[in-house]
Structure formats: structure tokens, C-alpha cells
Amino acid sequence: MTQTASRPTAISHWLNNELFQGTSGQTAPVTNPASGAVTGQVALASVEDSRAVIEAAAAAFPAWRDTSLAKRTQILFAFRELLNTRKGELAEIITSEHGKVVSDALGEVARGQEVVEFACGIPHLLKGGYTENASTNVDVHNILQPLGP
């Protein structure tokens, strides 16, 4: 493998809305599949790093759960718009990481956008339901509530 002329990009973890290098001190090379050039070094997580990220997600969950469906949907729509605005950049990243042609990578981004668009419509599926007289003098209620990350 050849090293790129510039210093390879350091790729960190994400913890509590900030970059987190991790504690293992170990990295693995990220290579361009077309050239074999090392384009980055990804930080490898330790067990402790993984636990910290899982605990942070669990701690953040109650606030997200208690956020209204309307607000959560707005956040997902904003994410969808970011994907749309930066789809060319995302396709270039996919191309550099996986060796796909840009047109194929754009299709992959579009498929990801479809998933986000589906999630934007999910509040209608989270309303729960009520069935009157499902059985003799038995009414059925179902309530859908988030359980955790």
C-alpha cells in the first residue's frame, strides 16, 4: 500500500455530540479501493469506549422520547434536507471508500434518503389504536411507546 502525499485523515468516534478519539490508542488504515492509497486512519474502539457510547445513548434517550412527534419529525426532515443538499459530497465519499462509480453511489444515497423519508412519515404509524367491541363487551386499546436506543 502506498501512503498519500498528505497526512491521512483521522476518523474518530462520536460521543455526546462531539468527536471522541477513544482510549484504545489503536487505529486501522482506510484505503482507497481504486488506488490502494491510505486515505485515513480510523480509531478502533475499546470495550470501555463502546460502553461509554452505549451509556451516552441510553442517557440521551429519555429527552428524545419525551420530544413531541412533531419536533422529532422536524429534525428528521432537516436531516433529509441535509442529505439532499450534500448528496454529491456523500456520493464522492462512498466512491472513495468503496470504489463505486459516482452514479451508483448517488443511487445508494437516494435509497438512504428513501429510508429517511419513510421515517418522516412514521408518526402516523405510532398513533396506536382503539377497537370497540373486539369481542363481546371487550374494547382493545394499543399504545405504542419507545423503549430505548
ROKE-607559 format. One line per field, with one value per atom (N, C-alpha, C): x, y, z; residue in one letter; chain. Coordinates in steps of 0.1 Angstrom, whole numbers, plus 5000, padded with zeros to 4 digits. Layout:
# ROKE-607559
xx (X, ...) .
yy (Y, ...) .
zz (Z, ...) .
rest (a, ...) .
kette (A, ...) .
This chain:
# ROKE-607559
xx (5008, 5000, 5009, 5004, 5012, 5005, 5013, 5007, 5005, 4994, 4991, 5001, 5003, 5013, 5009, 4997, 4993, 4990, 4989, 4987, 4973, 4972, 4958, 4949, 4936, 4926, 4924, 4923, 4919, 4904, 4899, 4885, 4881, 4874, 4871, 4857, 4854, 4840, 4832, 4820, 4811, 4804, 4806, 4801, 4795, 4783, 4777, 4778, 4776, 4776, 4790, 4800, 4814, 4822, 4833, 4843, 4849, 4852, 4858, 4868, 4881, 4892, 4892, 4887, 4887, 4899, 4899, 4910, 4919, 4916, 4924, 4938, 4939, 4951, 4954, 4945, 4947, 4939, 4945, 4938, 4939, 4931, 4932, 4932, 4940, 4940, 4927, 4924, 4913, 4920, 4917, 4923, 4913, 4918, 4911, 4911, 4900, 4900, 4905, 4904, 4909, 4924, 4930, 4945, 4953, 4946, 4953, 4959, 4958, 4964, 4957, 4964, 4959, 4953, 4940, 4934, 4930, 4930, 4927, 4931, 4929, 4931, 4919, 4912, 4900, 4904, 4899, 4901, 4894, 4901, 4894, 4889, 4877, 4871, 4875, 4877, 4879, 4866, 4865, 4853, 4847, 4857, 4852, 4846, 4852, 4847, 4833, 4831, 4818, 4808, 4812, 4803, 4799, 4809, 4806, 4796, 4798, 4788, 4774, 4773, 4760, 4754, 4762, 4756, 4752, 4759, 4755, 4742, 4741, 4728, 4717, 4719, 4708, 4704, 4714, 4712, 4704, 4707, 4700, 4686, 4683, 4671, 4658, 4658, 4646, 4642, 4652, 4649, 4643, 4649, 4644, 4630, 4628, 4615, 4604, 4608, 4598, 4596, 4604, 4603, 4590, 4582, 4570, 4573, 4563, 4565, 4567, 4560, 4561, 4576, 4582, 4596, 4605, 4603, 4612, 4611, 4599, 4597, 4604, 4604, 4611, 4626, 4631, 4645, 4649, 4640, 4642, 4641, 4632, 4631, 4643, 4648, 4661, 4672, 4673, 4683, 4681, 4669, 4666, 4671, 4669, 4673, 4689, 4695, 4710, 4715, 4708, 4712, 4710, 4699, 4697, 4707, 4710, 4719, 4733, 4737, 4751, 4752, 4742, 4742, 4755, 4759, 4771, 4783, 4785, 4796, 4795, 4784, 4782, 4785, 4781, 4784, 4800, 4806, 4821, 4828, 4822, 4828, 4826, 4814, 4811, 4821, 4823, 4831, 4846, 4850, 4864, 4866, 4855, 4856, 4853, 4845, 4841, 4844, 4849, 4853, 4842, 4830, 4818, 4820, 4813, 4813, 4803, 4805, 4797, 4782, 4778, 4764, 4758, 4765, 4760, 4759, 4769, 4769, 4758, 4755, 4743, 4730, 4729, 4717, 4717, 4728, 4729, 4724, 4728, 4724, 4709, 4704, 4689, 4682, 4687, 4680, 4680, 4691, 4692, 4681, 4680, 4670, 4656, 4653, 4640, 4637, 4647, 4645, 4642, 4649, 4647, 4633, 4629, 4615, 4605, 4607, 4598, 4597, 4608, 4609, 4601, 4602, 4595, 4580, 4575, 4560, 4556, 4566, 4563, 4553, 4552, 4543, 4528, 4524, 4511, 4510, 4521, 4521, 4523, 4526, 4529, 4517, 4505, 4494, 4487, 4489, 4482, 4468, 4460, 4447, 4436, 4424, 4413, 4403, 4399, 4389, 4378, 4366, 4355, 4348, 4345, 4338, 4345, 4358, 4366, 4361, 4357, 4350, 4338, 4329, 4317, 4321, 4317, 4319, 4334, 4343, 4357, 4362, 4367, 4373, 4389, 4396, 4410, 4417, 4427, 4435, 4449, 4456, 4470, 4478, 4488, 4496, 4511, 4516, 4530, 4539, 4549, 4558, 4573, 4582, 4596, 4601, 4609, 4615, 4630, 4637, 4651, 4659, 4672, 4681, 4684) .
yy (4988, 5000, 5012, 5022, 5035, 5045, 5054, 5064, 5076, 5083, 5095, 5106, 5116, 5126, 5134, 5137, 5144, 5134, 5140, 5131, 5125, 5112, 5106, 5112, 5113, 5118, 5109, 5115, 5108, 5107, 5095, 5093, 5088, 5097, 5094, 5088, 5086, 5082, 5094, 5092, 5103, 5100, 5109, 5107, 5120, 5121, 5133, 5145, 5143, 5154, 5160, 5152, 5156, 5145, 5149, 5139, 5133, 5120, 5113, 5103, 5105, 5097, 5083, 5081, 5068, 5066, 5055, 5053, 5042, 5034, 5022, 5026, 5038, 5042, 5034, 5025, 5017, 5023, 5022, 5026, 5016, 5017, 5008, 5017, 5013, 5021, 5021, 5032, 5033, 5035, 5026, 5027, 5030, 5037, 5039, 5026, 5020, 5007, 5008, 5019, 5021, 5021, 5028, 5030, 5023, 5019, 5013, 5023, 5036, 5046, 5047, 5049, 5051, 5065, 5066, 5079, 5084, 5074, 5078, 5067, 5071, 5061, 5062, 5051, 5050, 5046, 5053, 5049, 5036, 5027, 5014, 5016, 5012, 5014, 5003, 5006, 4996, 4993, 4983, 4979, 4990, 4998, 5009, 5020, 5022, 5032, 5028, 5016, 5011, 5013, 5010, 5011, 5026, 5035, 5050, 5054, 5050, 5054, 5049, 5036, 5030, 5037, 5040, 5047, 5061, 5068, 5081, 5081, 5071, 5069, 5066, 5058, 5055, 5067, 5075, 5088, 5098, 5098, 5108, 5104, 5091, 5086, 5092, 5094, 5100, 5114, 5122, 5135, 5134, 5124, 5122, 5116, 5106, 5100, 5110, 5120, 5130, 5142, 5142, 5152, 5148, 5158, 5155, 5149, 5141, 5135, 5146, 5158, 5168, 5174, 5175, 5180, 5170, 5157, 5147, 5146, 5148, 5147, 5159, 5171, 5182, 5180, 5173, 5170, 5160, 5150, 5141, 5148, 5157, 5164, 5173, 5179, 5187, 5178, 5166, 5156, 5152, 5150, 5147, 5158, 5171, 5182, 5182, 5179, 5179, 5168, 5156, 5146, 5150, 5157, 5162, 5172, 5182, 5192, 5187, 5177, 5172, 5158, 5155, 5141, 5139, 5150, 5148, 5145, 5153, 5150, 5136, 5132, 5119, 5108, 5110, 5101, 5100, 5111, 5111, 5103, 5105, 5097, 5082, 5079, 5064, 5059, 5067, 5063, 5061, 5070, 5069, 5057, 5054, 5044, 5030, 5029, 5016, 5013, 5023, 5021, 5021, 5025, 5026, 5037, 5036, 5048, 5058, 5071, 5081, 5079, 5075, 5073, 5063, 5052, 5041, 5046, 5054, 5059, 5069, 5077, 5086, 5078, 5066, 5058, 5053, 5050, 5045, 5056, 5068, 5080, 5081, 5080, 5081, 5071, 5059, 5048, 5051, 5057, 5062, 5073, 5082, 5092, 5087, 5076, 5070, 5065, 5059, 5054, 5066, 5077, 5089, 5094, 5094, 5099, 5090, 5077, 5068, 5071, 5074, 5077, 5090, 5100, 5112, 5110, 5100, 5097, 5087, 5083, 5072, 5077, 5090, 5094, 5088, 5087, 5082, 5067, 5060, 5046, 5044, 5055, 5055, 5059, 5061, 5067, 5057, 5044, 5034, 5032, 5025, 5023, 5019, 5019, 5015, 5007, 4996, 4988, 4985, 4991, 4989, 4976, 4969, 4956, 4945, 4944, 4934, 4920, 4919, 4907, 4911, 4903, 4907, 4916, 4928, 4938, 4939, 4937, 4939, 4949, 4960, 4970, 4969, 4971, 4969, 4983, 4986, 4998, 4994, 5000, 4998, 5011, 5012, 5024, 5020, 5027, 5025, 5035, 5030, 5039, 5034, 5044, 5040, 5033, 5023, 5015, 5019, 5024, 5027, 5027, 5031, 5032, 5018) .
zz (5000, 5000, 5000, 4993, 4993, 5002, 5007, 5016, 5007, 5010, 5002, 5006, 4997, 5000, 5012, 5014, 5026, 5037, 5049, 5061, 5060, 5062, 5062, 5072, 5069, 5078, 5090, 5102, 5114, 5115, 5116, 5117, 5131, 5138, 5153, 5154, 5167, 5171, 5174, 5177, 5180, 5194, 5203, 5217, 5222, 5227, 5233, 5224, 5211, 5201, 5199, 5201, 5199, 5194, 5187, 5182, 5194, 5194, 5205, 5199, 5203, 5197, 5202, 5214, 5220, 5229, 5236, 5246, 5242, 5232, 5229, 5223, 5217, 5210, 5197, 5193, 5181, 5170, 5158, 5146, 5135, 5125, 5113, 5101, 5090, 5078, 5070, 5064, 5055, 5041, 5032, 5019, 5007, 4997, 4985, 4977, 4975, 4968, 4954, 4948, 4934, 4933, 4943, 4942, 4952, 4963, 4974, 4984, 4981, 4989, 5002, 5013, 5026, 5027, 5029, 5029, 5043, 5053, 5066, 5076, 5089, 5100, 5108, 5110, 5118, 5132, 5142, 5156, 5159, 5165, 5169, 5184, 5186, 5200, 5209, 5221, 5232, 5238, 5246, 5253, 5261, 5267, 5275, 5267, 5255, 5245, 5242, 5238, 5234, 5246, 5258, 5269, 5271, 5269, 5271, 5261, 5248, 5238, 5240, 5244, 5247, 5259, 5270, 5281, 5278, 5269, 5265, 5257, 5248, 5241, 5250, 5260, 5270, 5278, 5281, 5289, 5281, 5268, 5259, 5255, 5256, 5252, 5259, 5272, 5278, 5272, 5269, 5263, 5249, 5242, 5228, 5228, 5237, 5239, 5243, 5251, 5256, 5246, 5235, 5225, 5217, 5214, 5206, 5193, 5188, 5174, 5164, 5166, 5156, 5155, 5167, 5167, 5162, 5166, 5161, 5145, 5140, 5126, 5119, 5125, 5120, 5119, 5129, 5129, 5118, 5116, 5105, 5091, 5090, 5078, 5075, 5086, 5084, 5080, 5085, 5081, 5067, 5063, 5049, 5040, 5044, 5035, 5035, 5046, 5046, 5036, 5037, 5027, 5013, 5010, 4997, 4992, 5001, 4998, 4995, 5003, 5002, 4996, 4988, 4982, 4973, 4966, 4957, 4965, 4976, 4985, 4991, 4995, 5001, 4991, 4978, 4968, 4966, 4966, 4965, 4976, 4988, 5000, 4998, 4993, 4991, 4980, 4970, 4959, 4964, 4972, 4977, 4987, 4994, 5004, 4999, 4988, 4983, 4969, 4962, 4948, 4938, 4943, 4933, 4924, 4912, 4904, 4910, 4907, 4914, 4911, 4899, 4896, 4905, 4907, 4916, 4930, 4935, 4948, 4950, 4940, 4941, 4943, 4936, 4938, 4952, 4958, 4972, 4982, 4979, 4987, 4986, 4974, 4971, 4979, 4980, 4987, 5002, 5007, 5021, 5024, 5014, 5016, 5016, 5009, 5010, 5024, 5030, 5044, 5053, 5052, 5060, 5057, 5045, 5041, 5048, 5047, 5054, 5069, 5075, 5090, 5092, 5083, 5085, 5085, 5079, 5079, 5090, 5098, 5108, 5119, 5122, 5133, 5131, 5118, 5115, 5120, 5120, 5124, 5139, 5146, 5160, 5168, 5162, 5169, 5178, 5176, 5184, 5178, 5186, 5180, 5191, 5187, 5195, 5187, 5193, 5186, 5196, 5193, 5201, 5199, 5210, 5209, 5201, 5203, 5196, 5199, 5211, 5215, 5223, 5227, 5234, 5246, 5245, 5256, 5259, 5250, 5252, 5241, 5247, 5238, 5239, 5228, 5228, 5225, 5233, 5231, 5229, 5220, 5220, 5219, 5227, 5228, 5224, 5215, 5210, 5217, 5225, 5232, 5229, 5227, 5225, 5238, 5236, 5247, 5250, 5240, 5243, 5230, 5231, 5220, 5215) .
rest (m, m, m, t, t, t, q, q, q, t, t, t, a, a, a, s, s, s, r, r, r, p, p, p, t, t, t, a, a, a, i, i, i, s, s, s, h, h, h, w, w, w, l, l, l, n, n, n, n, n, n, e, e, e, l, l, l, f, f, f, q, q, q, g, g, g, t, t, t, s, s, s, g, g, g, q, q, q, t, t, t, a, a, a, p, p, p, v, v, v, t, t, t, n, n, n, p, p, p, a, a, a, s, s, s, g, g, g, a, a, a, v, v, v, t, t, t, g, g, g, q, q, q, v, v, v, a, a, a, l, l, l, a, a, a, s, s, s, v, v, v, e, e, e, d, d, d, s, s, s, r, r, r, a, a, a, v, v, v, i, i, i, e, e, e, a, a, a, a, a, a, a, a, a, a, a, a, a, a, a, f, f, f, p, p, p, a, a, a, w, w, w, r, r, r, d, d, d, t, t, t, s, s, s, l, l, l, a, a, a, k, k, k, r, r, r, t, t, t, q, q, q, i, i, i, l, l, l, f, f, f, a, a, a, f, f, f, r, r, r, e, e, e, l, l, l, l, l, l, n, n, n, t, t, t, r, r, r, k, k, k, g, g, g, e, e, e, l, l, l, a, a, a, e, e, e, i, i, i, i, i, i, t, t, t, s, s, s, e, e, e, h, h, h, g, g, g, k, k, k, v, v, v, v, v, v, s, s, s, d, d, d, a, a, a, l, l, l, g, g, g, e, e, e, v, v, v, a, a, a, r, r, r, g, g, g, q, q, q, e, e, e, v, v, v, v, v, v, e, e, e, f, f, f, a, a, a, c, c, c, g, g, g, i, i, i, p, p, p, h, h, h, l, l, l, l, l, l, k, k, k, g, g, g, g, g, g, y, y, y, t, t, t, e, e, e, n, n, n, a, a, a, s, s, s, t, t, t, n, n, n, v, v, v, d, d, d, v, v, v, h, h, h, n, n, n, i, i, i, l, l, l, q, q, q, p, p, p, l, l, l, g, g, g, p, p, p) .
kette (A, A, A, A, A, A, A, A, A, A, A, A, A, A, A, A, A, A, A, A, A, A, A, A, A, A, A, A, A, A, A, A, A, A, A, A, A, A, A, A, A, A, A, A, A, A, A, A, A, A, A, A, A, A, A, A, A, A, A, A, A, A, A, A, A, A, A, A, A, A, A, A, A, A, A, A, A, A, A, A, A, A, A, A, A, A, A, A, A, A, A, A, A, A, A, A, A, A, A, A, A, A, A, A, A, A, A, A, A, A, A, A, A, A, A, A, A, A, A, A, A, A, A, A, A, A, A, A, A, A, A, A, A, A, A, A, A, A, A, A, A, A, A, A, A, A, A, A, A, A, A, A, A, A, A, A, A, A, A, A, A, A, A, A, A, A, A, A, A, A, A, A, A, A, A, A, A, A, A, A, A, A, A, A, A, A, A, A, A, A, A, A, A, A, A, A, A, A, A, A, A, A, A, A, A, A, A, A, A, A, A, A, A, A, A, A, A, A, A, A, A, A, A, A, A, A, A, A, A, A, A, A, A, A, A, A, A, A, A, A, A, A, A, A, A, A, A, A, A, A, A, A, A, A, A, A, A, A, A, A, A, A, A, A, A, A, A, A, A, A, A, A, A, A, A, A, A, A, A, A, A, A, A, A, A, A, A, A, A, A, A, A, A, A, A, A, A, A, A, A, A, A, A, A, A, A, A, A, A, A, A, A, A, A, A, A, A, A, A, A, A, A, A, A, A, A, A, A, A, A, A, A, A, A, A, A, A, A, A, A, A, A, A, A, A, A, A, A, A, A, A, A, A, A, A, A, A, A, A, A, A, A, A, A, A, A, A, A, A, A, A, A, A, A, A, A, A, A, A, A, A, A, A, A, A, A, A, A, A, A, A, A, A, A, A, A, A, A, A, A, A, A, A, A, A, A, A, A, A, A, A, A, A, A, A, A, A, A, A, A, A, A, A, A, A, A, A, A, A, A, A, A, A, A, A, A, A, A, A, A, A, A, A, A, A, A, A) .
